[in-house]
Each structure stands twice: as C-alpha cells, then as structure tokens.
Amino acid sequence: MEGMDSVWPYFMVMGQGTLVGALACYFIIGKDRGWTKVSRKDHLLAMLAGLLWVVAFASLAISLKLLGMATAWPIANLNTIVTVVYSSLVLKEISIRQQRTK
C-alpha cells in the first residue's frame, strides 16, 4: 500500500475530526461553562484517557500494517472478551448462577 508507511496520516485525520466534533459540540450545546467547575484532577484523568486511546489506536494501525487484517483484527477485538470475563468473574457484575437458572 503506497502512502501507508506511517501512522501520522491517521493522526492528522483524527485530529481534524476531533476539532470538528469539539466545535460542533460547543456551538450545538451552547456556551455553557460547566466544564470549568470540574476539578483539575478530573481534567487530567480525561486527558490521560484520551492519550491512552491514541496510543491504542496507533498500536492497532501498526499491528494491522505488520500482521494483516486477518490476524490483527481478532487480536484487537479480544478486549471485549477479556472485559466481559473480568466483569463477570472479578467484579460480579453478572450473576452467573442466576443466569443459569433462567
């Protein structure tokens, strides 16, 4: 694939989409300044979550390039299975015994 040697074009497109989405939310929702009442800690956590998402997206783009779609896509979507198992077994969000009796 010509021109797909880098993940930077993806970041450029995502950055533009983020800017357009943020501006749309600002003008649609209004000029409510409620976000200024949120603590700095919450803002920092939100920025760290966004940074984690960007790193994960870049890793997915690189893995798709190196491994191919048939291998990388199932591995990338394994997080859903891990999340469901973790929430069921560790956090007890789904009662397995109760579901078996139905």
C-alpha positions as CSV (number, residue, x, y, z in Angstrom):
1,M,0.0,0.0,0.0
2,E,1.6,3.1,-1.2
3,G,1.5,6.0,1.3
4,M,0.5,3.9,4.2
5,D,4.0,3.6,5.7
6,S,3.3,5.8,8.6
7,V,0.6,6.2,11.2
8,W,0.9,10.0,11.1
9,P,-1.8,10.5,8.4
10,Y,-4.2,8.7,10.7
11,F,-3.4,11.1,13.5
12,M,-3.9,14.1,11.1
13,V,-7.4,12.9,10.1
14,M,-8.3,12.0,13.7
15,G,-7.1,15.4,14.9
16,Q,-9.3,17.2,12.3
17,G,-12.3,15.0,13.3
18,T,-11.7,15.8,16.9
19,L,-11.5,19.5,16.2
20,V,-14.7,19.5,14.1
21,G,-16.5,17.4,16.8
22,A,-15.4,19.7,19.6
23,L,-16.5,22.8,17.8
24,A,-19.9,21.2,16.8
25,C,-20.5,20.3,20.5
26,Y,-19.5,23.8,21.6
27,F,-21.9,25.5,19.2
28,I,-24.8,23.0,19.5
29,I,-24.8,22.6,23.3
30,G,-24.1,26.3,23.8
31,K,-21.5,28.3,25.6
32,D,-22.2,26.7,29.0
33,R,-19.1,26.9,31.1
34,G,-19.9,23.9,33.3
35,W,-16.6,22.3,32.4
36,T,-14.8,25.0,34.4
37,K,-16.4,23.6,37.6
38,V,-14.7,20.2,37.2
39,S,-11.5,19.7,39.2
40,R,-8.1,19.7,37.6
41,K,-7.7,16.1,38.6
42,D,-10.7,15.1,36.5
43,H,-9.4,17.1,33.6
44,L,-6.0,15.4,33.9
45,L,-7.7,11.9,34.0
46,A,-9.7,12.8,30.9
47,M,-6.5,13.8,29.1
48,L,-4.7,10.7,30.2
49,A,-7.7,8.5,29.0
50,G,-7.5,10.3,25.6
51,L,-3.8,9.7,25.4
52,L,-4.2,6.1,26.2
53,W,-6.8,5.8,23.4
54,V,-4.5,7.5,20.9
55,V,-1.7,5.1,21.8
56,A,-4.1,2.1,21.4
57,F,-5.3,3.4,18.0
58,A,-1.7,3.8,16.8
59,S,-0.8,0.4,18.0
60,L,-3.8,-1.0,16.2
61,A,-2.8,0.8,13.0
62,I,0.8,-0.6,13.3
63,S,-0.4,-4.1,14.0
64,L,-2.8,-4.0,11.0
65,K,0.1,-3.0,8.8
66,L,2.5,-5.6,10.1
67,L,0.3,-8.6,10.7
68,G,-2.5,-8.0,8.2
69,M,-6.3,-7.8,8.8
70,A,-6.9,-11.5,9.3
71,T,-4.5,-11.8,12.2
72,A,-4.6,-8.3,13.9
73,W,-8.3,-7.7,13.9
74,P,-9.3,-10.7,16.1
75,I,-6.5,-9.9,18.5
76,A,-7.6,-6.3,18.7
77,N,-11.2,-7.3,19.5
78,L,-10.1,-9.7,22.1
79,N,-10.5,-6.9,24.6
80,T,-14.3,-7.4,24.6
81,I,-14.0,-11.0,25.7
82,V,-11.5,-10.1,28.4
83,T,-13.7,-7.3,29.7
84,V,-16.8,-9.5,29.9
85,V,-14.9,-12.3,31.7
86,Y,-13.3,-9.8,34.1
87,S,-16.6,-8.1,34.9
88,S,-18.3,-11.4,35.4
89,L,-15.7,-13.2,37.5
90,V,-14.0,-10.5,39.4
91,L,-16.4,-7.6,39.7
92,K,-19.5,-9.9,39.8
93,E,-21.5,-7.6,37.5
94,I,-23.3,-10.5,36.0
95,S,-24.5,-13.3,38.3
96,I,-23.6,-16.5,36.5
97,R,-25.7,-18.6,38.9
98,Q,-28.8,-16.5,38.4
99,Q,-28.4,-16.6,34.6
100,R,-28.1,-20.5,34.6
101,T,-31.4,-20.9,36.4
102,K,-33.4,-19.0,33.8
